[in-house]
Amino acid sequence: MQPIENLSPASLRQVKYILHDIDDTITSGGKLLPESYAALWKLSRAGFQVIPVTGRPAGWCDLILREWPAAAVIGENGAFADYWDGKERKRFFHPSVPRERLSEKLREIEQACLREVPGCRVSKDQPYRVCDLAIDFNEDVHLGMDAALRIKAVCERFGAVAKVSSIHVNTWFGNYSKVEMAELFLREVCREDRLEEKVVFFGDSPNDEPMFARFPLSVGVANLAPFAGQLSHLPAYITKGEGGIGFAEGAEVIIAARKA
């Protein structure tokens, strides 16, 4: 991983989209800092299309699209993308999102996780979800990575997909992911090609690895460093600052490089 300052102006010539994770990428200590929120506006005003890519729920995505300088939001780990079509908000679902018995099957997983991993809990944002289940191991409770891996194993035993973020284990049924929806949305809705030239992605944790692998212009904020040994695909660049401060640092470099 190179320092973000090494990002060359030439590499940004075709970039149109800034994709980024939310928790611990643009937030610090669970809060959206003024520095990182200002960075979103600066990127948008510099002409970039800003698109959060998150495991957070549909209800949050609706608010983000309405109140942040976001052109779109990919939510619930790739189940859908909310976006503006002119003046209207639309939702684009991944075609593999199941329609039958979804709530019932997720409820079975929830009961098994709560029973088999003492101390874990359903995330506080679960009521605002439409496609997945989030089990909290490190947001309102603090159980550590061993508990997270045990939760993940329970979910997978039911045939579900399960991914560990910095705070939750998210689980769902369907053949989708953040990176698959990012590609599908940009190609099908935005009508883009050559995505490797047009996207910069910011992330912070191992579950961002597929995005790091797909997009050559990828950036890790500094709190990714402790996980580096767990990753086969590292981001090309890393910031000095952690979380929202690191994101703001990266945004300033990108804006300055574009002006150059």
C-alpha positions in Angstrom: 0.0 0.0 0.0 1.4 3.3 -1.1 0.8 6.6 0.8 -2.2 8.4 -0.6 0.0 11.3 -1.5 1.5 9.1 -4.3 -1.8 9.0 -6.2 -1.0 10.6 -9.5 -3.1 13.2 -11.3 -2.9 11.1 -14.5 -4.6 8.1 -12.8 -7.6 10.3 -12.0 -8.2 11.6 -15.5 -11.2 9.4 -16.2 -12.5 9.1 -12.6 -16.2 10.0 -12.2 -17.3 8.0 -9.1 -16.1 8.0 -5.5 -17.5 4.8 -3.8 -17.0 4.4 -0.1 -17.9 2.3 2.9 -19.5 4.2 5.8 -18.8 2.7 9.3 -15.2 3.3 10.3 -14.4 4.6 6.8 -16.1 8.0 6.9 -17.0 7.8 10.6 -14.9 7.8 13.7 -16.1 6.3 17.0 -19.5 5.8 15.3 -19.9 9.5 14.4 -19.9 11.2 11.1 -17.3 13.9 11.6 -17.5 17.5 10.2 -14.3 16.8 8.3 -15.6 13.8 6.5 -19.1 15.3 5.9 -17.5 18.4 4.4 -15.3 16.1 2.3 -18.4 14.5 0.8 -19.6 17.9 -0.3 -16.2 19.0 -1.6 -16.0 15.8 -3.7 -19.5 16.4 -5.1 -18.9 20.0 -5.9 -15.7 19.0 -7.6 -17.8 17.0 -10.0 -17.5 13.5 -8.6 -20.5 11.2 -8.2 -20.4 10.1 -4.5 -21.9 6.7 -3.8 -21.8 5.1 -0.3 -21.6 1.3 -0.4 -22.7 -0.1 2.9 -24.2 -2.9 5.0 -26.5 -0.4 6.6 -30.3 -0.7 6.1 -32.8 0.5 3.6 -34.2 3.1 6.0 -30.7 4.7 6.4 -30.2 4.6 2.7 -33.3 6.6 2.1 -32.2 9.3 4.5 -28.7 9.4 3.1 -29.9 9.8 -0.5 -32.2 12.6 0.6 -29.8 14.5 2.9 -26.2 13.8 1.9 -24.5 14.9 -1.3 -24.9 11.3 -2.7 -25.8 10.4 -6.2 -26.8 6.9 -5.1 -26.5 4.5 -2.2 -25.8 0.8 -2.4 -27.3 -0.7 0.8 -27.6 -3.9 2.8 -24.4 -5.3 1.3 -25.5 -5.1 -2.3 -29.2 -6.0 -2.1 -30.3 -2.8 -3.8 -29.2 0.6 -4.9 -31.2 3.8 -4.2 -30.6 6.6 -6.7 -31.9 9.8 -8.1 -33.5 9.6 -11.6 -34.0 13.2 -12.3 -36.1 14.4 -9.4 -37.4 11.0 -8.4 -35.9 8.5 -5.9 -35.8 5.0 -7.3 -34.7 1.6 -5.9 -32.9 -1.0 -8.1 -32.9 -4.5 -6.5 -30.3 -7.1 -7.3 -32.2 -9.8 -9.4 -31.1 -12.6 -6.9 -32.9 -11.1 -3.9 -35.3 -13.8 -2.8 -39.0 -13.0 -2.5 -40.4 -16.0 -0.7 -40.1 -16.9 3.0 -37.2 -14.4 3.5 -38.4 -13.1 6.8 -39.1 -16.6 8.1 -35.7 -17.9 7.2 -33.8 -14.9 8.6 -35.8 -15.3 11.8 -34.6 -18.9 12.1 -31.0 -17.7 11.8 -31.5 -14.9 14.3 -32.8 -17.3 17.0 -29.9 -19.7 16.4 -27.3 -16.9 16.7 -28.8 -15.6 19.9 -29.0 -19.1 21.4 -25.5 -20.3 20.4 -23.4 -17.1 20.8 -24.1 -15.6 24.2 -24.1 -11.9 24.4 -24.7 -11.1 20.7 -27.8 -9.2 19.8 -29.8 -8.2 16.8 -28.6 -4.8 15.6 -30.5 -1.7 16.6 -31.0 -0.8 12.9 -32.7 -4.1 12.0 -36.2 -2.6 11.9 -35.2 -0.6 8.9 -33.8 -3.5 6.9 -35.7 -5.2 4.0 -33.3 -8.0 2.8 -30.9 -9.1 5.4 -30.2 -9.7 9.1 -27.5 -7.9 11.1 -26.2 -9.4 14.3 -24.3 -7.0 16.5 -21.0 -8.1 18.0 -19.1 -4.8 18.2 -21.4 -1.8 18.1 -23.7 -1.8 21.2 -22.0 -4.9 22.5 -18.3 -5.8 22.4 -17.6 -9.5 22.0 -14.6 -9.6 19.7 -13.7 -11.4 16.5 -14.0 -14.9 17.9 -17.7 -14.3 18.5 -18.1 -12.7 15.1 -16.6 -15.8 13.4 -18.9 -18.1 15.5 -21.9 -16.0 14.4 -20.8 -16.2 10.8 -20.5 -20.0 11.1 -24.1 -20.3 12.4 -25.4 -18.2 9.5 -23.6 -20.3 6.9 -24.9 -23.5 8.4 -28.4 -22.3 7.2 -27.0 -21.9 3.7 -26.9 -18.1 4.0 -24.2 -15.7 2.9 -22.5 -14.1 5.9 -20.0 -11.2 6.0 -18.1 -9.8 9.0 -17.9 -6.0 9.1 -16.2 -3.9 11.8 -19.4 -3.9 13.9 -21.9 -6.5 12.6 -22.2 -9.9 11.0 -24.6 -9.4 8.1 -26.3 -12.4 6.6 -28.7 -12.9 3.6 -30.0 -15.2 1.0 -29.1 -14.3 -2.6 -26.2 -14.2 -5.0 -25.2 -10.6 -4.4 -22.4 -8.6 -2.7 -21.3 -5.0 -2.5 -18.9 -5.4 -5.5 -21.5 -7.3 -7.7 -24.1 -4.6 -7.1 -21.6 -1.8 -7.6 -20.7 -3.3 -11.0 -24.3 -4.0 -11.9 -25.6 -0.6 -11.0 -22.8 1.3 -12.8 -23.2 -0.8 -15.9 -27.0 -1.2 -16.1 -28.3 2.1 -14.6 -25.4 4.5 -15.2 -24.4 2.9 -18.5 -20.7 2.9 -17.7 -17.9 0.7 -18.9 -14.1 0.6 -18.1 -15.0 0.9 -14.4 -11.4 0.3 -13.3 -10.6 3.8 -14.8 -13.7 5.6 -13.5 -14.0 4.5 -9.8 -12.1 5.3 -6.6 -13.1 3.2 -3.6 -12.5 3.9 0.1 -12.7 1.1 2.7 -11.5 0.1 6.2 -12.0 -3.6 6.9 -11.6 -7.2 5.5 -15.1 -7.2 4.1 -14.1 -4.5 1.7 -11.5 -6.8 0.1 -13.6 -7.6 -3.0 -13.9 -3.9 -3.7 -10.1 -3.5 -3.2 -9.5 -6.3 -5.7 -12.0 -5.0 -8.3 -11.0 -1.4 -8.4 -7.3 -0.6 -8.9 -7.8 3.0 -7.5 -8.7 1.8 -4.0 -7.8 3.5 -0.8 -7.7 2.1 2.8 -8.0 4.5 5.7 -5.3 3.9 8.3 -7.4 1.7 10.6 -7.2 -1.0 7.9 -3.5 -1.6 8.7 -4.0 -4.1 11.6 -6.0 -6.3 9.2 -3.4 -6.2 6.4 -2.1 -9.7 7.2 -5.6 -11.1 6.7 -6.0 -9.8 3.2 -5.0 -11.3 -0.1 -6.0 -8.1 -1.9 -4.8 -4.8 -0.3 -5.9 -1.4 -1.4 -3.4 0.4 -3.7 -3.2 3.4 -1.3 -3.6 4.1 2.4 -4.1 7.3 4.4 -2.3 8.5 7.5 -5.5 9.3 9.3 -8.0 6.8 10.6 -11.7 6.7 9.8 -13.4 10.0 8.8 -10.1 11.9 9.2 -8.4 9.6 6.8 -11.3 9.9 4.3 -11.1 13.7 4.4 -7.3 13.4 3.9 -7.9 11.2 0.8 -10.6 13.5 -0.6 -8.2 16.5 -0.4 -5.5 14.6 -2.3 -8.0 13.6 -5.0 -9.4 17.0 -5.4 -6.0 18.6 -5.5 -4.8 16.0 -8.0 -7.8 16.6 -10.3 -7.1 20.3 -10.3 -3.5 19.6 -11.2 
